[in-house]
Amino acid sequence: MTVQPGTSTGTSTGTIGVLVVDDHAVVRRGVVAYLEALENVEVVGEAANGRDAIDCLESLQVRRQPLPRVALMDLMMPKMDGVEATAEIARRFPAVRVVILTSFGEIERIHAALENGAAGYLLKDAGPSEVAAAIYAAANDDVFLDVTVARRLAQKMRSPHSGVAALTSRERDVLVLVAEGRSNREIAAKLVISERTARTHVSNLLGKLGLRSRTQAVLVAMREGLVPPPT
């Protein structure tokens, strides 16, 4: 576990603090080198597994230092894997958004990560622009899915109906609130559910519609007449 002491991790100054979690040191170094070149992104720590990531966050919390806004998390790691770590982070450090960056794209793994609170899911062949987009989206309380991941979710979750007809009534409610510009916290308060459940509904409806971001969901909601277009 490596933490940069005294580093600004909050978003109040416009800087997005990122914790990089991967059991392969070479991969971590490559990811860190890329992230350090991004505007308004600062790598605040590294961890070799999920357990070390939790320890890192605990250490920052004990020292009353700001937590990173985003944890870029591998999936298959020793001691504690990415799904378990994501669930614990969502429970204990809800201000930290987890983006999965992994070589594994099986639908069961994708579902497990999203259902346990991940704010994004990328495959390791994703381009630099996608990694950046996922980090910026997560920092803004949005969800970002790799195009391949979104396609697999759509194929798996789509019912014999298509489009919005494939959504449950609750997912339609969430879609309308997303289109109104509500954050996950606001959606949770409106529907009297937990913020984690709200994130899961957003991830599920994006998957069913084959979308990758809230912006695309807004366009679908307007096209389907669920919300009026802006005047």
C-alpha positions, 0 to 999 in steps of 0.5 A: 500500500502506498499513500502520498501524504498531504496530497489533495484528494477532494474535488473542492479544488477541481482535482480528482484524487484516484487510488489505483488498485491492481496486483500487478506492479507493472500494470499499476505503474502504467496506469499511474503514468497515464493518470498523472498526465490527465488534467485535474486528476491526481494519483493519491495512492496505490494498492496491490489488492482489495484489502490493501485498498481498504487499509489505505482508506482507513489510514487516510480517514484516521489521519483526517485526510481527504479520501480519494474520489475514485478507486480504479480497481482490478477485479481478480486479486489475492486477499480480497478481490475487486467485487468484495472490496467494492462492496466494502468501500460502498458500505464504509466509504460511500464518497469513494466511487469505484471504477473496475478496470479488468481483463474479465468481461464475463456477464456474471462478473459485470453484474456482481461488480455493478450490483455491489456498487461499482460506478463503472466497468472497463476492460483493460483494452479500453483506450486512454480516453475511455479510462479518463471518461470513466474517472470523470463520470464517476467523480460526477456521480455518473456511471460509465460502461465500456462499450463492450460491457454495455453491449453484453449487458444489453444482450443479456438483460434485454427482454423480448421487448425492446427499449424502454419497454424492457425496464421495470416500473422502478427503472422507468421511474429512475430513468425519468429522475436521471433525465431530470438531472437528479443525482443518485443521492436525490434519486434515493431520497425521492424514491425512499431507497438507499443511494447504493440501490439507486446506483444499481437501478441506474446501472441496470437501466443503462445495461438494458438500454445498451447505453453507457452514460446518463447523458445518453439516458436523458436523450432516450427519455426525451425520445420516448416522451418520458420527459419534455425536451428542453425549451 
